[in-house]
Amino acid sequence: MTPANLIFTIVGIAVLIAGLITLLRPSLVRALFGMKDSEPAKHGLLIAGMMLAAFGTLLAGFAIGYSTVKPLDMNLGASQ
């Protein structure tokens, strides 16, 4: 695994964890940022948490996949 892949994997896992915390505990994040307790703030944090979790999953998943899968060489196959 190259250093860039390792960085992308670590950042992806960190963003995934931050997204899951935001998704599962919006009251904690709302208190951390000093937001008022309101329904729109809760829904906004749920949406943001899901987006962060999805981005972290994709970032870490593609970095891990890129470092573990052997490249496909299209020139070695028979033409059909």
N, C-alpha and C positions, 0 to 999 in steps of 0.2 A: 504494500500500500504506500503510495507516494505521500509526501507531507501535505500536499494540497487536498488529497482525498481524506486524509486523517482530519484536517481542519474542517472540511465540509461535513464529515460524519459527526464530529463533536458539536459543531454549530447546529446541525440538523437535530441532534438529540436534545440539545439545550432548548431549541425553539419548540420542539415537541413537548417537552416537560412544561415549559412556560404556557403553552397553549392548553395543555390538560389542566393545569392549575387554574387558568382563567376560565376554562369551560366548566370545571367541576366546583370551583369555589369562587364565584364572582363577587361574593361579599368581601372576601379577603383582598381581592384586587381593588375593589371599590374603596375599601378603607385605606389601602396603600396609596392610592392616588388622590384621596380626599374627595371623592365624588359623593353627591347626595344619593340617598336611598330612594330610587325611583324605578318604575317599571321599564321605561326606555333605556336607562343605564344598564339594567340587568340584561335586557335583550341584546343591547349593543355589545356587552362583554361576552355574552354567549356566542354571538356571531364571530367576534374577534378571536375568541378562544378556539372555535372550530377551524377558522381559517389558519391560525398559527399552528395548530396541531396537524392539519393537512399539509401545510408547507414544510414543517419539520419532518414529517413522514416521507414526503417526496424527496426532500433534500438528502436526508440520510439514506433512504432506500436506493436512490440512484447512485450515490457515492459508493455505497457498499456493493451494489451490482456492478458498477464500472470497474471496481478493483478486483472482483472475484471471478468474473466471466471472461473466458478466452475470446478474443476478437474473431469475428466471422470473416473469412477471406472468400469473397465472392468469385475470385478468379480461379479457384481450385476446383469448383464444381463443374459438372458436365452441362453443356448447353442443352436446353430443351425446346 
